[in-house]
């Protein structure tokens, strides 16, 4: 089974950047999680990226990921009416370099 990845784009409310970053500081012991990165892509924009052993591991961890996000949802601004406060995508890894 191929490795799988997911990423979520966020727009954080002004003044909430440090509190939002703190939500992600503690390592997660989620089965199948190989790598997790939170990157600041602008003054208030962020992307969360995770690499999983396979798609099943990612799907199994989805409730935990949502639960983590729920603790900081009030810190997020709407990205657009269509997306709401998150812009998630996921898919299989097709090329990997180390």
FIGUDO-980078 format. One line per 10 residues: number of its first residue (from 1); their letters; for each residue y, x, z of N, C-alpha, C. Coordinates in nm, 2 decimals. Each point is the difference from the previous one (the first is absolute). Layout:
REM FIGUDO-980078
NUM) a) Y/X/Z/Y/X/Z/Y/X/Z; ... $
This chain:
REM FIGUDO-980078
1) xxxxxxxxxx) -0.12/0.08/0.00/0.12/-0.08/0.00/0.12/0.09/0.00; 0.10/-0.03/-0.08/0.13/0.08/-0.02/0.09/-0.02/0.13; 0.07/0.11/0.02/0.11/-0.01/0.10/0.10/-0.10/-0.04; 0.07/-0.06/0.09/0.09/-0.10/-0.02/0.14/0.03/0.07; 0.10/-0.05/-0.05/0.13/0.03/0.05/0.09/-0.13/0.01; 0.09/0.00/0.10/0.09/-0.11/0.01/0.14/0.05/0.04; 0.10/-0.06/-0.05/0.14/0.03/0.04/0.08/-0.12/0.02; 0.09/0.01/0.09/0.09/-0.12/0.03/0.15/0.06/0.00; 0.08/-0.07/-0.07/0.15/0.04/0.00/0.07/-0.09/0.10; 0.09/0.06/0.08/0.08/-0.08/0.10/0.15/0.03/-0.02 $
11) xxxxxxxxxx) 0.08/-0.09/0.04/0.15/0.02/0.01/0.03/-0.04/0.15; 0.04/0.10/0.08/0.02/-0.01/0.14/0.15/-0.04/0.03; 0.02/-0.09/0.09/0.14/-0.04/0.04/0.07/0.12/0.05; 0.13/-0.01/-0.03/0.09/0.11/0.05/-0.01/0.02/0.15; -0.01/0.12/0.04/-0.02/0.04/0.15/-0.14/-0.02/0.05; -0.09/-0.04/-0.08/-0.14/-0.02/0.05/-0.09/0.11/-0.05; 0.05/0.10/-0.07/-0.08/0.10/-0.06/-0.09/0.08/0.10; 0.06/0.05/0.11/-0.08/0.07/0.09/-0.11/-0.08/0.07; 0.03/-0.12/0.04/-0.09/-0.09/0.06/-0.12/-0.03/-0.10; 0.04/-0.02/-0.13/-0.11/-0.03/-0.10/-0.09/0.12/-0.01 $
21) xxxxxxxxxx) 0.06/0.12/-0.01/-0.08/0.13/-0.02/-0.09/0.01/0.12; 0.04/-0.04/0.12/-0.08/0.02/0.12/-0.12/-0.09/0.00; 0.00/-0.11/-0.07/-0.12/-0.08/-0.02/-0.11/0.07/-0.06; 0.03/0.10/-0.08/-0.11/0.07/-0.08/-0.03/0.14/0.06; 0.06/0.04/0.11/-0.02/0.13/0.05/-0.14/0.02/0.06; -0.05/-0.10/0.06/-0.14/0.01/0.06/-0.10/0.00/-0.11; -0.10/0.10/0.00/-0.10/0.00/-0.10/-0.09/-0.13/0.02; -0.05/-0.05/-0.11/-0.09/-0.11/0.00/-0.14/0.05/-0.02; -0.09/-0.06/0.08/-0.14/0.04/-0.01/-0.08/-0.11/-0.07; 0.04/-0.03/-0.12/-0.05/-0.11/-0.08/-0.12/0.06/-0.09 $
31) xxxxxxxxxx) -0.11/-0.06/0.01/-0.12/0.04/-0.07/0.03/0.02/-0.15; -0.03/0.12/-0.05/0.01/0.03/-0.14/0.14/0.05/-0.04; 0.10/0.00/0.09/0.13/0.05/-0.03/0.00/0.15/-0.01; 0.04/0.05/-0.11/0.00/0.15/-0.02/0.13/0.06/0.02; 0.11/-0.07/-0.04/0.13/0.05/0.01/0.10/-0.12/0.01; 0.10/0.02/0.08/0.11/-0.10/0.00/0.13/0.07/0.01; 0.10/-0.04/-0.08/0.13/0.06/-0.01/0.10/-0.11/0.00; 0.11/0.02/0.08/0.12/-0.08/-0.01/0.11/0.09/-0.05; 0.06/-0.04/-0.12/0.10/0.09/-0.06/0.13/-0.08/0.00; 0.11/0.07/0.02/0.13/-0.06/-0.01/0.05/0.03/-0.14 $
41) xxxxxxxxxx) 0.03/-0.11/-0.07/0.03/0.02/-0.15/0.15/-0.02/-0.02; 0.07/-0.04/0.10/0.15/-0.03/-0.01/0.05/-0.01/0.14; 0.13/-0.04/0.01/0.06/-0.01/0.13/-0.08/-0.11/0.09; -0.04/-0.11/-0.06/-0.07/-0.10/0.07/-0.13/-0.04/-0.07; -0.04/0.07/-0.10/-0.13/-0.04/-0.07/-0.11/0.10/0.03; -0.12/-0.06/0.01/-0.12/0.08/0.04/-0.12/-0.05/-0.08; -0.10/0.09/-0.01/-0.12/-0.03/-0.05/-0.11/0.05/0.09; -0.10/-0.09/0.02/-0.12/0.04/0.08/-0.11/0.01/-0.10; -0.07/0.12/0.01/-0.11/0.03/-0.10/-0.13/0.03/0.08; -0.11/-0.06/-0.04/-0.13/0.03/0.07/-0.10/0.03/-0.11 $
51) xxxxxxxxxx) -0.09/0.09/0.04/-0.12/0.04/-0.08/-0.12/-0.04/0.08; -0.09/-0.07/-0.07/-0.12/-0.05/0.07/-0.13/0.05/-0.07; -0.10/0.01/0.08/-0.13/0.04/-0.06/-0.05/-0.09/-0.11; 0.03/-0.13/0.01/-0.04/-0.09/-0.10/0.08/-0.13/0.02; -0.01/-0.09/-0.09/0.07/-0.13/0.00/-0.04/-0.08/0.12; -0.13/0.00/0.04/-0.05/-0.08/0.11/0.07/0.04/0.13; 0.01/0.13/0.02/0.07/0.05/0.12/0.14/-0.05/0.01; 0.07/0.00/-0.11/0.14/-0.05/-0.01/0.00/-0.15/0.04; -0.08/-0.08/-0.07/-0.01/-0.14/0.02/-0.03/-0.03/0.15; -0.10/0.07/0.06/-0.03/-0.02/0.14/0.11/0.03/0.09 $
61) xxxxxxxxxx) 0.09/0.09/-0.03/0.11/0.04/0.08/0.12/-0.09/-0.02; 0.00/-0.08/-0.10/0.12/-0.08/-0.03/0.05/-0.08/0.12; -0.08/-0.07/0.08/0.05/-0.07/0.11/0.08/0.09/0.10; -0.05/0.13/0.02/0.07/0.09/0.09/0.13/0.05/-0.06; 0.00/0.02/-0.14/0.13/0.04/-0.06/0.10/-0.11/0.01; -0.04/-0.13/-0.02/0.09/-0.11/0.01/0.05/-0.01/0.15; -0.09/0.02/0.09/0.04/-0.01/0.14/0.11/0.10/0.04; -0.02/0.13/-0.05/0.10/0.10/0.02/0.13/-0.04/-0.07; 0.00/-0.05/-0.12/0.12/-0.04/-0.07/0.07/-0.12/0.08; -0.08/-0.09/0.05/0.06/-0.11/0.07/0.08/0.04/0.12 $
71) xxxxxxxxxx) -0.03/0.12/0.06/0.08/0.05/0.12/0.14/0.04/-0.04; 0.02/0.03/-0.13/0.13/0.05/-0.05/0.06/-0.09/-0.11; -0.06/-0.11/-0.03/0.05/-0.09/-0.11/0.14/-0.04/0.02; 0.05/-0.01/0.13/0.14/-0.04/0.03/0.09/0.11/-0.04; -0.04/0.12/-0.02/0.08/0.11/-0.03/0.02/0.01/-0.15; -0.06/-0.08/-0.08/0.00/0.01/-0.15/0.09/-0.10/-0.06; 0.07/0.04/-0.11/0.08/-0.09/-0.08/-0.08/-0.04/-0.12; 0.03/-0.11/-0.05/-0.06/-0.06/-0.12/0.03/0.10/-0.12; -0.11/0.04/-0.07/0.02/0.08/-0.12/0.04/-0.08/-0.11; -0.06/-0.12/-0.02/0.04/-0.10/-0.10/-0.06/-0.13/0.04 $
81) xxxxxxxxxx) 0.05/-0.11/-0.05/-0.06/-0.13/0.03/-0.15/-0.01/-0.04; -0.03/0.07/-0.11/-0.14/-0.01/-0.05/-0.09/0.08/0.09; 0.05/0.12/0.05/-0.09/0.09/0.08/0.00/-0.03/0.15; 0.11/-0.05/0.05/0.02/-0.01/0.14/0.04/0.14/0.06; -0.06/0.04/0.12/0.04/0.12/0.06/-0.09/0.12/-0.03; -0.11/-0.02/-0.07/-0.09/0.11/-0.04/-0.03/-0.01/-0.15; -0.04/0.12/-0.05/-0.04/0.01/-0.14/-0.13/0.08/0.00; -0.11/-0.07/0.02/-0.13/0.07/0.01/-0.07/0.01/-0.13; -0.07/0.11/-0.02/-0.09/0.02/-0.12/-0.12/0.08/0.05; -0.11/-0.01/-0.07/-0.12/0.08/0.03/-0.08/0.01/-0.13 $
91) xxxxxxxx) -0.09/0.10/0.01/-0.09/0.02/-0.12/-0.09/0.12/0.02; -0.10/0.02/-0.09/-0.09/0.11/0.01/0.07/0.13/-0.05; -0.04/0.11/0.07/0.05/0.13/-0.04/-0.06/0.04/-0.14; 0.07/0.03/-0.10/-0.05/0.04/-0.13/0.02/0.15/-0.03; 0.09/0.07/0.07/0.02/0.14/-0.02/0.04/0.06/0.14; -0.07/0.11/0.04/0.04/0.06/0.13/0.00/0.15/-0.02; 0.10/0.06/0.05/0.01/0.15/0.00/0.02/0.04/0.15; -0.05/0.11/0.04/0.02/0.05/0.13/0.07/0.14/0.00 $
